Amino acid sequence: MDYELLKTFICLAKLKNFTKTAEQLHVVQSTITSRIKHLEHTIGETLFIRTNKKVLLTGAGEIFLPYAKQLLSIQETAISRLHTLELFKDTLNIGAVHSIYDCHVQNMILKYMQRNKKIAIKITIEHSEELIQMLHDNQLDVTFTYLDIKSSQFICNPFYTDKIILVTGSQNNYNERGITNDELRSLPLLSSAILTEEFQEWFYSIFPRNYIYPLDININSNIVTFLKDGIGFSFMPESAAKNFIEEGSLIEVKLLESTPPSMKSYVLLNKQRINSEAVHSWLNEFPTLTST
């Protein structure tokens, strides 16, 4: 499907205004109108309801939108790979959850780049669900996630098991012997995107289901700035907190009555790319990733 048509449709769906879409894409408004009419004729459905004030997606438009985004992303990935071949032998597309990337994958990529200078690398840092969808769409070759997903499209192996610990800024006062569940419930807890089902079940066995965090951040590492400034307490993967604890800016708070479940992470390998030069050389550097 035509690249410009998809790009125009997605932009109009976002901005809901023909004039703003034309400005965003640096074309005249009649071009936007023509592209949308062409796309609607191609798929045989009306995609937008046009009113005097705004533009809204029809039911068909709502259904088509996520597929349009996937098609556009796949086209962009294909074009990028073809262009990369002019300078490199292959491209390695790696996806990782933020905390896994910060604690483990970043150093792996540094080592790989030093020894494989003819392989280009594209890194996507996202939440597990988005990464799995990209893997299904063949946009990723190697993915590090907290989801243990079984699929005929990829190989899934255990990667790393991390403890979850409670930490706070070193200037905060707390009972050095540890804290009870009642004391834990009284703390100002900040959320740092530990979203595994096991952790959520454990957390809500202690806290009410309607618990509201004073601060909720969807990227684990971004909570550290607040903790170091003495604002609240937070659960973090031990590997993410380790360096801050060693430098003395964060301290671990022991739990006396309950222990959070460990976080298990997984590496997923795209079977369609398993024999490519990029993935083959990656697995040569890190052969344990293929162990079962």
C-alpha positions in Angstrom: 0.0 0.0 0.0 1.2 3.5 -0.9 3.5 4.9 1.8 2.3 8.5 1.5 -1.4 7.4 1.8 -0.7 5.6 5.0 1.4 8.4 6.4 -1.3 10.9 5.6 -4.1 8.8 7.1 -2.2 8.3 10.4 -1.4 12.0 10.6 -5.0 13.1 10.0 -6.3 10.5 12.5 -3.9 12.1 15.1 -4.5 15.8 14.3 -8.2 15.5 13.3 -7.8 18.6 11.1 -7.0 18.8 7.3 -5.2 22.2 7.6 -2.9 21.1 10.4 -2.2 17.8 8.6 -1.2 19.6 5.4 1.1 21.9 7.5 2.6 18.9 9.3 3.3 17.1 6.0 4.4 20.2 4.1 1.8 19.9 1.3 -1.3 21.8 0.3 -4.7 20.9 1.8 -6.1 19.6 -1.5 -3.3 17.0 -1.5 -4.5 15.7 1.9 -8.1 15.5 0.6 -7.0 13.7 -2.6 -4.8 11.2 -0.7 -7.6 10.3 1.8 -10.2 9.9 -1.1 -7.7 7.6 -2.9 -7.1 5.5 0.2 -10.9 5.2 0.9 -11.4 4.1 -2.7 -8.6 1.6 -2.5 -9.9 -0.1 0.6 -13.6 0.4 -0.2 -14.5 2.1 3.2 -15.2 5.6 4.5 -12.5 6.3 7.0 -13.4 9.8 8.3 -16.5 11.7 9.2 -16.1 15.4 8.2 -17.9 18.1 10.2 -17.5 21.9 10.2 -15.3 21.8 13.3 -13.3 18.6 13.2 -12.6 15.3 11.5 -13.4 12.0 13.3 -12.6 8.4 12.4 -15.4 6.2 11.4 -15.7 2.7 12.8 -13.8 1.4 9.8 -11.2 4.0 10.4 -10.7 3.0 14.0 -10.3 -0.6 12.9 -7.9 0.3 10.1 -5.7 2.6 12.1 -3.5 0.1 14.1 -3.0 -1.9 10.8 -2.0 1.2 9.0 0.6 2.0 11.7 1.9 -1.6 11.4 2.1 -1.4 7.6 3.9 1.9 7.7 6.4 0.7 10.3 7.1 -2.5 8.3 7.7 -0.4 5.1 10.0 2.0 7.0 11.9 -1.0 8.5 12.3 -2.6 5.1 13.6 0.6 3.5 16.0 1.2 6.3 17.4 -2.3 6.0 17.9 -1.9 2.3 19.7 1.4 2.7 21.9 0.0 5.4 23.2 -2.7 3.1 25.0 0.1 1.2 27.4 0.6 4.2 26.9 -2.5 6.3 26.6 -6.2 5.8 23.4 -6.4 7.9 21.3 -4.7 10.5 20.6 -6.1 14.0 17.2 -4.9 15.4 17.2 -5.2 19.2 14.2 -4.5 21.4 14.4 -4.3 25.2 12.4 -3.2 28.2 14.0 -0.1 29.8 15.3 -1.7 33.0 16.7 -4.8 31.2 18.4 -2.5 28.7 20.0 -0.3 31.3 21.2 -3.1 33.5 22.3 -5.7 31.0 21.7 -5.2 27.2 23.5 -1.9 26.9 26.8 -3.5 27.9 26.2 -6.5 25.6 25.7 -4.1 22.7 28.9 -2.2 23.5 30.8 -5.5 23.4 29.1 -6.6 20.1 29.8 -3.3 18.4 33.5 -3.5 19.2 33.8 -6.8 17.4 31.2 -6.5 14.6 31.9 -3.1 13.0 30.1 -4.1 9.7 26.8 -4.8 11.4 24.5 -1.8 12.0 22.3 -1.8 15.1 18.9 -0.4 15.7 17.6 -0.3 19.3 14.0 0.0 20.4 13.3 0.5 24.1 9.7 -0.1 25.0 7.3 -1.9 27.3 7.0 -5.7 26.9 3.6 -5.6 25.1 4.8 -3.2 22.4 8.0 -5.2 21.9 6.1 -8.5 21.4 3.9 -6.9 18.8 6.9 -5.6 16.9 8.5 -9.0 17.1 5.3 -10.6 15.6 5.6 -7.9 12.8 9.2 -9.0 12.1 10.5 -5.6 13.1 12.8 -7.0 15.7 15.4 -9.8 15.6 16.3 -10.1 19.3 14.0 -9.0 22.2 14.5 -8.8 25.9 11.2 -8.7 27.9 9.5 -9.8 31.1 6.9 -11.9 29.2 7.4 -15.6 28.7 5.6 -15.9 25.3 5.3 -19.1 23.3 4.9 -18.7 19.6 5.9 -20.6 16.4 7.5 -17.3 15.2 10.3 -17.1 17.7 12.4 -18.9 20.3 11.9 -17.9 23.9 14.6 -18.6 26.6 15.2 -17.5 30.1 17.6 -14.5 30.3 18.0 -13.2 33.9 16.3 -13.5 37.3 16.5 -10.4 39.4 15.5 -9.7 43.0 13.1 -6.9 43.7 14.1 -4.7 46.7 12.8 -1.7 48.5 15.0 1.4 48.3 15.1 5.0 49.4 17.4 7.9 49.6 20.3 7.6 52.0 19.2 10.6 54.0 15.9 9.0 54.9 15.4 7.5 58.4 14.0 4.0 58.8 14.3 1.1 61.1 17.7 -0.5 60.3 16.5 -3.9 61.5 13.8 -3.8 58.8 10.1 -3.0 58.5 6.9 -4.9 59.0 4.0 -5.0 56.5 2.1 -2.4 58.6 5.1 -0.1 58.5 5.5 -0.7 54.7 1.8 0.4 54.2 2.6 3.7 56.0 5.4 4.7 53.6 5.1 7.1 50.7 5.7 4.6 47.9 6.6 5.7 44.4 5.8 3.5 41.5 8.6 2.6 39.0 6.9 0.4 36.5 7.3 -3.1 37.9 4.4 -4.6 36.1 4.8 -8.3 36.3 1.7 -10.2 37.3 3.6 -11.9 40.1 4.7 -8.6 41.6 1.2 -7.1 41.3 -0.3 -10.1 43.0 2.2 -9.8 45.9 1.8 -6.0 46.2 -2.0 -6.2 46.4 -1.8 -8.9 49.0 -0.4 -6.1 51.3 -1.9 -2.9 49.8 -5.5 -2.1 48.9 -6.4 -2.5 45.2 -7.3 1.2 45.0 -3.9 2.3 46.3 -2.7 5.5 44.6 1.0 6.3 44.3 2.1 9.8 45.1 4.3 9.5 42.0 3.9 7.0 39.2 6.6 6.8 36.5 6.5 4.3 33.7 10.3 4.0 33.3 12.0 2.4 36.2 15.3 4.3 36.1 13.6 7.7 36.1 12.5 7.1 39.7 16.1 7.4 41.0 16.3 11.2 40.8 13.4 11.5 43.2 14.6 8.8 45.6 18.1 10.3 45.7 16.5 13.6 46.7 14.8 11.9 49.7 11.3 11.7 48.2 9.7 8.5 49.1 10.5 4.8 48.8 10.2 2.5 45.8 10.6 -1.1 44.7 13.3 -1.6 42.1 15.1 -4.5 40.5 18.3 -5.2 42.5 20.5 -4.8 39.4 19.0 -1.4 38.6 19.6 -0.2 42.2 23.0 -1.8 42.7 25.3 1.0 41.6 23.4 3.7 43.5 23.5 1.6 46.7 27.3 1.1 46.2 27.9 4.8 45.8 25.8 5.5 48.9 23.0 7.6 47.3 20.4 4.9 47.9 19.9 2.4 50.6 18.0 -0.9 50.8 15.2 -1.2 53.3 14.8 -4.8 54.6 11.3 -6.4 54.7 10.7 -8.5 57.7 7.4 -10.2 56.9 7.1 -10.6 53.2 9.4 -10.9 50.2 8.6 -9.7 46.7 8.8 -12.3 44.0 11.8 -12.3 41.7 11.5 -10.7 38.2 12.2 -13.2 35.5 13.2 -11.8 32.1 13.4 -13.6 28.7 15.2 -13.3 25.4 13.1 -13.9 22.3 14.8 -14.7 18.9 13.0 -14.1 15.6 13.1 -17.5 13.8 12.9 -15.7 10.4 16.2 -13.9 11.1 18.0 -16.6 13.1 20.3 -17.5 10.2 21.0 -13.9 9.2 24.6 -12.6 9.6 23.6 -10.1 12.2 21.8 -12.6 14.5 24.3 -15.3 13.9 27.2 -13.1 15.0 25.2 -11.9 18.0 24.6 -15.5 19.1 28.3 -16.2 18.6 29.1 -13.4 21.1 26.5 -14.6 23.6 25.9 -18.3 23.0 24.1 -18.8 26.4 21.1 -16.9 24.9 20.2 -20.1 22.9 20.3 -22.4 25.9 17.1 -24.0 27.0 
